[in-house]
């Protein structure tokens, strides 16, 4: 179980502390919602959490299979809807390093990513478009 503490700092900024490690993050409202857009917004963190969770689960599966996905990058796009303002779609593109992966390994790693807890926790009204680019 994770425990965190968040404090409103003013000017639409919030600082959050991961209590176990002391690590901090600061959010800002996006420019299209009265903020300065100088930090991740809370909805940016949701989209990033989805991608990071998928990448972490892929890494765990890769280690179990004695595969290496070091250097894998992910590009994330969050698309908002209005009335009500909410995340409508998250697009995630995985770019795996240049290495030969057989089709079974690719399928196993993709399935692992798609089974991540964040993906399973998000409202089904949020479309998740995930593409894997096997270089």
N, C-alpha and C positions, 0 to 999 in steps of 0.2 A: 504494500500500500504506500502510495506517495503522499507526502505532505508538503504544502507550499504556503507561502504568505504573499499577498499582494497589497500594495499601498498606492492609493491615488496620489500622484505627485503634482497635480495641477496641469493646466493647459492640455487636457485630454491625454496625458501620459500616465501609465501605470507601471510600477516596478514590481516584479515578482521574484521571490527567492525560493530556490529549491532547498528546503530546510536540511536535508541530509548532507548536501555538499557545500552549501553556501553560494552556489552558482546563481547569477542573476540574469534576468532579461528585462528589457523595457519595451513597452508597446506604445504606439502612437495611433491616433485615429488617421485614416487615409484622407488624402486631399479632397476626395469627392464626398467626404462626410465630416467636413469642418476641421480636419486635422492638418498637420504639417507634412505628414507622410515621410517623416525622417527615420522611422523605425518600422519594424514589422507591425502590422495591425493584428488585432486578435483573430480576424478571419484569415489573414496571411498565415498565422501560426497553425490554424486548423489544416490548411492545405499543405503546409510544410510538414506538419506532424504526420499526415497521411503518407507522404513520400518517404520521410525518414523512417517511419515504421516499416513500410514495405522493404526499404533497403536494408534495414536491420534484420528483418526476418529472412531475407534472401541471404544475407551474410551468415546467419546462423546455419541455414540449410547448406550453404556452400561449404562451411567448415565441416559439417557432418559428412559431406561427400568428398572431403579433401580436395575441394576446388578452391579457386582463388578469384574473387571478384574485386580485389583492390583496384582502385582507380575508376570504378563505376561512378558515373555522374547522373544526375537526375535534373531535368528541367520541369518546372512546375508553373502552371497557369491557373489562376483562380478567376472564375467569372461570377459576378454578382447579379442578382435579380432585385427588382424593387417591388414594393407593395405585396408582401412585406419585404423589407431589405433582408436578404439572406444569401448564402452561397448557393448558386444554382448548379455550378459544374466545376469540377477540378480535373484538369488535364495533366497527366504525368507522362513524361518521356524518359525512359531509361536508356542510357548509352553505356553498354558494357565494353570493357577494354578489348583490344584486339587479341583474341585468343580463340582457338578452336574449341567450341563446346558442341558435343553431339546433341542431337535433337531431344533425346531423353533428359539430358542434363538441363537443357533450355526449358523444357516443359516443367520439370520439377522445380526449378528456380522461379519460374513465372507463377506457378501454382502457390508456392510458398509466399511470394510477395502479395498475391491477391487474397491470401488468408489472414493478413495481419489484423490485429485487434482494432486498430483505428478504422480500417476499411469496414469491418463488421459492426462498428459502433456508430458510424455516421448515419444520419437519416437517409432512407432510401430515395427521398426526393432529390438528393444531391447526386447528380450524374458523375460517375467516376470513369474517365476515359484514360486507360493505361496502355501505353505502347512500349514494346521492348525492341530496341535496336541492337541486334547482335552484330557487332562490327566484324 
